[in-house]
Amino acid sequence: YRMHCPVAKTDNYLVVEKPCEETDEPCKLPMKVSELVFNHKHGTNKTILTAPHGKIQFDIFPDTKSFFVLWVQEDKDDTTLIYLPEEERVTYTSAAQIMHHPVFNSLFQEHQVVSVPKDIFLSIANVVLVFTDIVDSTKMYASLGDGDAFMLVRKHFQVLFGAFTKRGGRVIKTIGDAVMASFTTGKAALHAVADAMEMLPTAGIRPDSNRFLEIRVGIHCGRVAVVPLNGVNDYFGQTTNIAARVQSQAKASECFVTEAVLDSSRDARDAYTEITSSGSAFQSTPVTQLNLKGVQGNVKARGFLWARRARRESELSCSSGSFIERKGHREGIRVDSNALRSSIKSLNDITDVPKRAFQRPAELGRRRSSNLLVPDDDNLSSSSGEDDTEGKNSSTDPIFDRFCNSAKEGLSD
């Protein structure tokens, strides 16, 4: 037989003298990994291990720092044994997938990927990076102060972290109010950003501008170096620089996606088409040639803009003027009860109080939350064609009548 490891490139022989029987006890074969490594370039002799029968217990001592997997197969050609066939690689998990796996992050959240030797870093072939930043955050801090501004920023973090992790992303770090996250696929990154933008209004309203928080986003992918820094596995390299620069070019509520992401897989292109399809909350923006600082040549990117931004802003208006403009609403009058009582000389003066100050919104009919049937403007003095039998001290508005009764009681006291 041939014993080999496709990772450490070990290749040795195993000789089994006879088939095993049910009564045979397992024979132990002590094996040191360092003794099994076969160097093809220097012509190292292959190790030959002999077992009396086929029931074998391998006692492997990992005395090296290399990753080791032991395969025992029938003796075949070197190409099949030493190099892992393509069809057998699909079951293996890449380094990027491991670092983004929720189980790995929950178990090793405080552990760093340390390379040996220390001057060599782990390099990942392709990672999708997402950078976000709050629009006009400096103005928000200046207007609201650090405490109130950070409360909004923290709520915005909760929205982004939830949307990113739900799609399999990994939040790497925050830089002020900016967020850096990574994904294994462009499809997951695009959907996560779209989800975050739609949920961002739940973070609250900026009192300085009376508008929802808005972010700008940049997405790029490529090779990165994993560097342990500040307790996390951070990413460094030109891919990281480009992703951050792309984010800075986006407008409010806009996400720029580089062609590298869209060309990486068909799923990413399909996700972009789905997000910007007709009737969705986003609209596509044309292809743009970005001239980024420190990057040679232009970077081609296209984006998607949150199309419902204008509608959301119209919902923010809560002033009395905009409220009155709605059908059936009129402006109310705030009355100081103490001042009103002092101005009343007699019981007859009570009826001179403007009824419109106590009138509820007209033309709404019976409200769901109240059994009060509000009269129309044309019937302020009477709810029917009958004469007012109780004189001018009577009203069809129960709220007005209740106030008159309380005022009379106060005067009599």
N, C-alpha and C positions, 0 to 999 in steps of 0.2 A: 504494500500500500504506500501511498504518498501522504505525508503529513506536511501541511503548509499553511501559511497565513498570508492572504492576499494584501493585507495592510503592511505588515512588517517585512513582507517578501521573504519569509522563511520557506524552506523547501527541504524535506528530509524523508527518509524511508522508514517504514514500519514493516517488519517481517513477522507474520503470524504462522507458527509452526503447524498448527492443526485447528480444525473447527472446534468450537466450544460445545460442551454438553451441559445439561441442566444441573448436574451435580457439581460442576466446577466452581470453585471460589474465584472471585475476581482477582486477577493478578495486578499488582500496583507497578506503575511505571513512573518513577520520579523524573521530572523534566524541568530544566531551567531554561527560561526563554533566551537568555544570552547564549546558551549552547546550541540553540536551535536555529539561530540566525545564519542564513547562508548568503554569503556575499558572492554574487555572480561575477563581479568585475575582477576580484582578486583570486578567484578559483578555489574558494574554501571547500574543503571536503564536506560532503553531506553526512549528517549523523544517521546512523542506522541503529534503530531500537528493535529488540527481539522480544516477542511475547510467546509463551508456551501455547496459548490458545486465544480464542477471540473474545473472551469476557475480560475486558481491561478496564482498570480504574486509573485515569491519568491524574497524577499529582503535579500540577503546574505551579512553579515558583516564579512569579513576575519580578525578577531581579533587575529589570530594565525599566526605563520610563516610557517606553514605546507602547502603543496600543497593540494588543495581541489577540488574534482569533485563531483557533485551531480547527483546521479542516482535515478530515481523514477520508480519502477517496481511493478508488482503484487507480493504479498507476496509469497515467495518461501522458499526453504530450505536455511540454512546458507551457505552451501558450494558454491552454485551458486551465492549468493548475495555478500558475504563478499570477496571472492577470485575471481579475474578476470579469466574467462575461457581462456584456451590456444588459442582457435580459434579466440578469440576477441583481442588478443594482437598484431596481425600482423599489424594492422593499426596504432600502436603507434610508435613514433620515438625515437630512443635511444639517450642518451647523446652524444655519439660519432658522430652520424649523424647530430645532431643539431650543434655541434661545427664546423663541416666541411661544413655546408650548406653555399653557397655563400651569401644568403640573410642575414643570421645571422652575418656573418663576415663583411658584408658591413654596417649593422646597428649598430653592437656592437663591432666594431673593437677596440675601445679604452676602452671597458668595460671588467672587469675581473669577473670570476666566483668566488664569495666570499661565503665560507661555513659558516654556523651558527651552532654551535659556531666556533670561529676562529681556534681552535686546531683540528678540524675535516676537512679532505680534501675530495673533490669529487673524487671518484675512478671509473674508466671506465674499464669494464671487458676486452675489447679487442680493441687495437689500433695498426695499422701497422705503424712502425716508419722507416724512411729512413734517413741515415746519408751519406753525401758526403764530399769529401775532394780533393783538387787539388794536383796532384802528383808533387813532387819536388818544392813546392811553396817557401820554404826557399831559395833555389838556385835562383829562379826567382827574388825574392826581392833583393837578394845580387847583382845580375848581372844587373838588370834594374833600381834599385832604387825604392823607395816607390811609387812615383807618377805614373810612367809608369806601374809598376806592378799592381797597384790598378786599372788602367784603364782596363786592361785585366780581372781582377777579377770581376769588376763591370759588364762587358759584359757577363761574365760567369754566374753571378747572374741572369741577365735578361733572359738568355736561360733557366736556371733551374726553375726560378719562373714561367715562362710562361708554361713550360711543366708540372709542378706539379699542378698548379691551373687548367689547362685545363682538367686534369684527376680527378678533385674533391679533390685534396690534399690541405693541409693547411701548409704554410711555418711558422714554429714556431719561428725560430730565426737563425741568422748567428753567427758563432764563428770564427772570423778571416775570412779566405776564405772557411770555412766549412759551410755546410747548414744542418739544422735539419728540417724535414718535417714529416707530419703524414697523413695517409689515413685510410678510413674505411674498405677497402678490399685489400687483397693481389693482386688481379688482377689489380686494378687501380695503385697500387704502382709499379708493374713490368712494365706495359706499360709506365708509366710516366718516369721511369728511362731509359728505352730503347729509348724513344723519345728524352730525354735530351742528351743522349750520341751521337745520330745521328746528332743532331743539334749543338752540342758543337763546331765543327770546324768553325761555323759562328762567334764565339766570337773572332777569330783572331789567329795569329801565335806568338809564343814566340820568340822574337828576340835572346834570349840567346842560344836557342837550335835549332831554325829554324824548330820547330815542333808545331803541334796543342796542345792546352791545353787538358790535360787528367785528369780524376777524377777516384777515387776509391769509391765504394758505398757498403753499408751494409744495409740489410733489415731484420727486426725482428718484431715480434708481441707479444702481451701479455697484462696483466693488468698494468695500470699506475695510478698514482695519479696526479690530476690536481692541480697545485699550482700557484696562482697568483704571478708573479715575473717580475719586470721591465716592467710593463704595458701590459704583455701578459699572456695568459693562458698556462703556461709551463707544461711539463710532467716530473715527477720524478719517480724513482723506478728501480728495477733490470732489467726490460725490456729495459729501456733507456740505462742502462750501457752495456747490452749485445749488443744492436744495434750499439753503438759506437765502441765497441771492435771488432765486426764482420767487420765493415768498415775498421778498421786499418789493417786487415789481407788480404784484397783484393789487387790485383796487379793493374798496370796501365790499365785503360779502362776495368776494371772488376767489376762485381757486385756479391757479395755474398748474397745468400738468405737462411735463416735458414729453417730447416725442419718444424718448427712451422708455418711458413707462408705457405709453400706448403701443409701442412696437414690441414690447417684451412678450406679450401674449395676446391671443385673441380674446381671452376673457376680460382683459383690461379694456380693450376697445369696445367690447359689447357692454361693459359696465358704463363707460362714458356715454354710449348711445342711449342706454336705458335712462340714465340720470337726466340727460338733456332732451328726452323725447317730448313730443307734443303733449301738453296737459300736465307735465310734471312741474315741480316747484323751481326748476332751474332752466336756464337758457344758455346755449353754447355761445362762446365768444370766438372770433376768427383766429386763425393761426397767426402767431406773433413771433418775430425774430427778436429775441432778448439779447441786448448787449450788456453782459454782466461784468462787474468789476473783478479783475484778476482771472478771468476766463478767456482763453484764446478763441476767437471766432464767436459767432452768434449761437445761441441756444434756441432751438425751435420749440415752441410751446403753444398750447391752446388751453382754454379754460372753460369754466361754467360759472355763471352768475346767479345768485339767488333772486329769482324773478318775483317772488312774493314780498320783497323788501318794501315796496311802496305801499302795498296793502296793509302790511303790519304797522307801518308808520301812521297810517290814517286811523288805526285802532287805538293809538296811544293818546289821541286828543281827548282830554277829560275836562277841559275848561267849560265854564258855564255858557260861553258863547256858542261853542260847537254843540253843546247839549241842547240848547234852546232851538238850534236850527233843525233838529230832528222833528218829524211830524208829531203834532199833538203835545209839545212841551212848551211851557212858557216860564219865564224867569221867576223864581221865588223871591220873597222879601223876608229878610231876617229881622224879627221883631224882638226888642228887649222888653220882657214882660214887666219888669219893675218900672221902667220908664213909661210904659203904656198905662200902667195902673195909676201912676202919679198924674198923668195927663187927663184922666177921666174925672170929670167934675160930678157927674150924676149918672144914674143908671141909663138914662136916655142917650147919653153920649156913646154908649157901647156900640150901638148900631151904626155909628159913623165910621167905625174901623173898616178899612178897605177889605172887602170880601176876597179880592184877588190875591191878597197875601196868604190866604189859607186854602186857595183853590188847588186841587190836584191836577195833574196833566189831563187835559181835555182830549176828547175824541178817541180815548183808549177803551171806553166801555168798561166792562167788569174785568178787573185785573186778576191774574191767577193767584196772587198772594193775598188778595183782599176780597171781601164780600161787598165792598163799597161800590155802588154804581155811580160813576162820576157823571154829572150832567154836562150837556153841551154848552157852548158859549151863549147860544141863543136862549137858553133856559136857565140862566143863572138865578133868576128870582123865583122860578117855579118849575117843577119837574113835569107839569101837565098843564092843560088849558084851563084848569079850574082857578078861581080867585084864591088869593092868599088869605085864608080865614083868620090866621093868627096875627095879621098886621105886619108892620115893618120890622118888628123884633124877631120874626121867624125867618128861617133859612132852610134851604134844601141840602146844605152841606153839613153833615153831622160834626165834622171837625170844627167848623165855625160855631155851631151851636154849643159844642162842648166848651169852647173857649169863653163864650158869653156867659155860660152858667158858672164857670170857675171865677170869672171876673166879678160877677154879681155877688158870689159868696165872699170874695175878698173885700168888696166894698161894704157889705153888710157887717163883716167882722170889724 
